[in-house]
Amino acid sequence: MKIAVLGAGALGSTIGAILASVCDDVWLISRSYAHVTAVAKDGLILTEGANNYRMHLRACLTPAAMAKLCTEAADLIIVLVASPDTEQAIIDAAPIIGPRTMLMTLQNGIGNDAVLAKAVGPERVILGKTFISSVMKAPGHVLTCVRDRETVIGRLDGKPDPFVAAIAGLFNQAGMQTMISYNVISVVWNKLLVSIATGALSAITGLSSDPLFEVREIEATAMAAVAEAMAVAKAKHIRLSTPTPRDAWYRAAAKLSSDYKNLMLPSLEKIIFSEIDFINGAIVSAGIRCGIPTPINRTLVACVKGIEKQRLQKIASAGHGYVEHVAIHVANIGWHIRFCNEVLGMPIRTVEGPSDAPQRITINGGLELISAPNHSNEKGCVAHIGITIQNRKAAIAAAAAWGVATDPLHKNTLKLPSGLNIELSQAAHRIDGPIRAIEAHA
């Protein structure tokens, strides 16, 4: 079976690595260049308690990159991207989706299954929830807790399915405690109650699991939010196995390890949109449709949205950037110097290296030529794009949230997943003009 984990962050990498112990065709797809590079070079290290495991499996940045390396579509795609990114992620995954590919969501919140069903049809969607917790310690290294953490999967229509049974068997064989449910919607809502109890409150307060459960006012607010969600579930005729709001709170406390942070908190710490619309926000929306008031969840959504707005302002403070130069590798730098000077009338601004054999030159107008005698393409190729920006440090921090790392030898150069390098220069003065996103294409 060919399995792709779409959105292989900490949890996705954990599941992919464990499956790789029993399946030799598992692919991690992550937009983090640093993580993919580390996994491809040295394998993925899983740490559970005092035990370290190194698993070797394939990793790439995009589904298109995976498609170039294998001739067949995936049999199963496990979707673990952030909920706001689901729709675009499935569009991008088209190169690895075949006519029989099954999509399985283990994402937080509710509503992702509808996005997947719209793309491939409900009969090819597996819905599930997992209580495995994982934290990314470093690129290629994940801290996880798998033991005694259950995973439940099932079809949307609740019918038995041999493929679902095969997946559950594979998960169990790999060591992940997995069960099939014929009422998986109920399972999803029970897990949703746990997320409602911890997610927004963790994001708003900045507290990880242990201190979060020590504040009585947080506990009271969490149970009030869960009570609203349970009222909405009752109005929607969803059978819950969670008898009281306090049970959801206790279950959250039992399932989260001391070093675990709810996914919504690290999302906001990385200056990206949270999954609030698919958790508390989903309760607010469903409550409106059912005529159930949800003031606590509405307030939590407003607070998290405010934090998101603050993070966006920090991104904006990265500054007004503009392209300062484009650097090109050329095989015959002397020819290009003469052409630019004599034909185009562009005088040379600076020269690095001896005048009869320069290594690098800059030409008025923002063109930089880098000598590459062994380069096979006389037309040249882009070495990097130089961008001058108001706040280089803030831009590098914002890029990290996109999984974009800096070059190990050039700390101010961003290595984009496309292979393009962006060299950032600090502006010496304020750059006027509208704020623009930093984007470049190979």
QUIQUIBEL-V944258 format. One line per field, one symbol per residue. ss: DSSP state (2 for helix, 1 for strand, 0 for the rest). phi: phi as a letter, one per 20 degrees, with the letter a starting at -180 (. if undefined). psi: psi as a letter, one per 40 degrees, with the letter a starting at -180 (. if undefined). Layout:
ss=???
phi=???
psi=???
This chain:
ss=0011110002222222222000000111100022222222220111110011111001110022222220000111111000222222222222221111111110000002222222220222111111001111110011111000001111100000022222222222220001110002222222222222222222222000222200022222222222222222222000000000222222222220000000222222200000022202222222222200002222222222222222222222000001111111110022222222222000011111000000011110001111100000000011111111100222222222200011000000111000001111110000000000000000
phi=.edddeneeffffffffffffccecdcedceeffffffffecndeddcmeddcdddbebbebgfffffecedfffcdeecfggfeggfffffegfdedfdfedcddffmcofffffffecnffddddbbcdfdbcffagnccebcdgmdecccaffemefbfffffffffffffodfccedebfgffffffgfffffcgfffffemeefgffeedfffgfffffffgffffffffemeedeefcgfffffffffeeffeedggffffffemcfedgfecffffffffffemdfcfffffffffffffgffffffffffoeebfeacdcfcfcfffffffffeeemdffeccdnffebfebcddgondcddfbgefedffnbfeadececfcffffffffffemeeefgecfddedfgfofddeedefebfeepffcfebbcf
psi=hhhhhhfgaddddddddddeeeheghhhhiehdddddddddeihhhhhbehhhhhhiihididdddddeieiiidhhhhfihdeedddddddedeehaeehihhhfiiaieddddddddeidefhhhiiiehhihhdihehhhihdhehihhiiideeiihddddddddddddeehhhihhefdddddddddddddddcddddddehaddddeehddddddddddddddddddddefhhiehdiddddddddddehidehhidddddddefiiafddecddddddddddefhifddddddddddddddddddddddedihiihdihhhhidgdddddddddddefhihdihhiidegidhiiiheehhhhhgdehehdeiihdihhhhidgddddddddddeehiihdegeehhhideehhhhhihheihhiiihiihhii.
